[in-house]
Amino acid sequence: MNLFGFNRLGLSISALFTLALLMYLPTWMKEEPTLARDKSLDALQPAYTAKNITTTLYDKDGALNHKVFARAMEHYDQLGFVLFQQPRYTLYSDNAKAPWEVTAVEGTLYNNELIQLENNVLIENQSQDDFVRTIQTAFIEINLNSKQMASDEPVEIRGLRYVINSNGFNANLRTQEYELIDHVQTIYSPSN
């Protein structure tokens, strides 16, 4: 009887152990859940990139609006902007005699309309006889449709015989109107 009772006790313990094992077995056999892909992280990856790219854009009437060349370009489709490394924009205006060339270290284009250029921004008038020859600043924002420019950084405007320094300006390349935000100094050098 002692032997029989031991077997019953052993059998009961074994049955409890097996029952406990069966309760946890489904969790052991489950596949590891795959990590859900975070869509917000996808937005931080460019939809496509390009190197040494040149693009030409026309206005609604078919006239040349601007050309852009960049050493590198990253298009962030979900975020709605394009990053450029060493961009060179050529801006055409129906009223201007010649285009303007704009270069910078970096640029960000929003909705194919508004570009913000940063670091060593240089705007050069391709016409030699206009009032303004070059504009230099650290930051500028240009509306590519209206040709309106604005900067709140120190700006140097150079012409044939003058240099104007200002802490910001607004300008329109179509109308050739310039507004100094905070004029600092103008140096005029008359011809000899």
C-alpha positions in Angstrom: 0.0 0.0 0.0 2.9 2.3 0.7 4.2 1.7 -2.8 0.8 2.3 -4.3 0.3 5.6 -2.4 3.7 6.8 -3.5 2.8 6.1 -7.1 -0.5 8.0 -6.6 1.4 11.0 -5.2 4.0 10.8 -7.9 1.3 10.5 -10.5 -0.6 13.5 -9.1 2.6 15.6 -9.1 3.4 14.5 -12.6 -0.2 15.4 -13.7 0.0 18.9 -12.1 3.4 19.4 -13.7 2.0 18.3 -17.1 -1.0 20.5 -16.7 1.1 23.6 -15.8 3.3 22.8 -18.8 0.3 22.6 -21.2 -0.9 26.0 -19.9 2.4 27.7 -20.8 3.1 25.7 -24.0 1.0 28.0 -26.2 3.0 31.0 -25.1 6.3 29.2 -25.9 5.1 28.2 -29.4 3.9 31.6 -30.3 5.9 33.4 -33.0 7.8 36.4 -31.9 5.7 39.4 -32.7 7.2 41.3 -35.7 8.0 44.9 -34.8 5.5 47.2 -36.5 7.2 49.5 -38.9 7.0 53.1 -37.6 5.7 55.2 -40.5 7.0 58.4 -38.8 10.6 57.0 -39.2 10.0 56.5 -42.9 9.4 60.2 -43.3 12.9 60.8 -42.1 14.3 58.8 -44.9 14.5 60.5 -48.3 12.1 59.1 -51.0 15.0 59.4 -53.4 18.4 61.0 -53.8 20.5 62.3 -56.7 24.0 63.6 -57.3 25.0 66.3 -59.7 21.5 67.0 -60.8 20.2 69.8 -63.0 16.5 70.7 -63.3 14.8 73.3 -65.4 11.4 74.6 -64.5 9.0 76.7 -66.6 6.1 79.0 -65.5 2.4 78.4 -66.4 3.0 80.3 -69.7 5.9 78.2 -70.8 8.6 80.8 -70.1 11.8 79.7 -68.4 11.4 80.3 -64.6 14.5 78.9 -63.0 17.2 76.2 -63.3 18.8 74.5 -60.4 22.0 72.5 -60.2 23.1 70.7 -57.0 25.9 68.4 -56.0 23.5 66.3 -54.0 19.7 66.3 -53.5 17.4 64.5 -51.1 13.7 64.5 -51.7 11.5 64.0 -48.5 8.1 63.3 -50.1 6.2 62.8 -46.8 7.6 65.9 -45.2 7.1 68.0 -48.4 10.6 69.4 -49.0 13.9 68.9 -50.9 17.3 69.4 -49.5 20.2 70.5 -51.8 23.9 70.5 -51.2 25.8 73.3 -53.0 22.8 74.5 -55.0 23.2 76.9 -57.9 19.9 78.5 -58.9 19.5 80.6 -62.1 16.4 82.8 -61.7 14.8 84.2 -64.8 12.4 87.1 -64.7 10.2 88.5 -67.5 11.3 92.1 -66.6 15.0 91.5 -66.0 17.5 91.9 -68.8 19.6 89.0 -67.6 19.1 86.2 -65.1 20.3 86.1 -61.5 22.5 83.3 -60.3 22.2 82.3 -56.6 24.7 79.9 -54.9 24.9 78.6 -51.3 26.3 75.7 -49.3 22.8 74.4 -48.5 19.2 74.9 -49.7 15.7 73.7 -48.8 12.9 73.8 -51.3 9.3 73.8 -50.1 6.5 72.9 -52.5 8.5 73.9 -55.6 7.9 77.5 -54.7 9.9 78.7 -51.7 13.6 78.1 -51.2 15.6 78.9 -48.1 19.4 79.1 -48.8 22.0 79.0 -46.0 25.7 79.5 -45.6 27.7 81.7 -47.9 24.7 82.8 -50.0 25.8 84.8 -53.1 23.4 86.3 -55.5 24.9 87.6 -58.7 23.3 89.7 -61.4 24.3 88.4 -64.8 23.8 91.8 -66.3 26.8 94.1 -65.9 24.9 97.4 -66.2 22.2 97.0 -63.5 22.2 99.0 -60.3 22.9 95.9 -58.1 25.7 93.5 -59.0 25.9 91.1 -56.0 24.2 90.4 -52.7 25.9 88.4 -50.0 24.4 87.0 -46.8 24.3 83.9 -44.6 20.5 83.2 -45.1 17.9 84.2 -47.7 14.4 83.1 -48.6 13.3 83.3 -52.2 9.8 82.9 -53.6 10.6 81.3 -57.0 7.3 82.4 -58.5 7.1 86.0 -57.4 10.9 86.5 -57.3 10.5 88.1 -53.9 13.6 87.7 -51.6 14.0 88.4 -47.9 16.7 88.0 -45.3 17.0 89.0 -41.6 20.7 88.3 -41.5 23.5 90.9 -42.3 23.5 91.6 -46.0 26.1 93.2 -48.3 24.8 94.7 -51.5 27.5 95.7 -54.1 27.1 97.8 -57.2 29.5 99.4 -59.6 30.8 102.1 -57.2 29.1 101.4 -53.9 28.7 98.9 -51.0 25.7 98.8 -48.8 25.6 97.0 -45.5 22.3 96.2 -43.8 20.9 93.9 -41.1 18.3 92.3 -43.4 16.5 93.4 -46.5 13.5 92.7 -48.8 13.8 92.7 -52.6 11.9 91.9 -55.7 14.0 90.8 -58.7 11.2 91.5 -61.1 10.7 95.1 -60.1 14.3 95.7 -59.0 13.0 97.3 -55.7 15.1 96.9 -52.6 14.2 97.7 -49.0 16.8 97.8 -46.3 15.5 96.6 -42.9 18.2 98.1 -40.7 20.7 100.1 -42.8 24.2 100.0 -41.3 26.5 101.7 -43.8 26.8 102.8 -47.4 30.2 103.4 -49.0 30.3 105.3 -52.3 33.3 105.5 -54.5 32.9 108.0 -57.4 34.7 107.3 -60.6 38.0 108.9 -61.4 
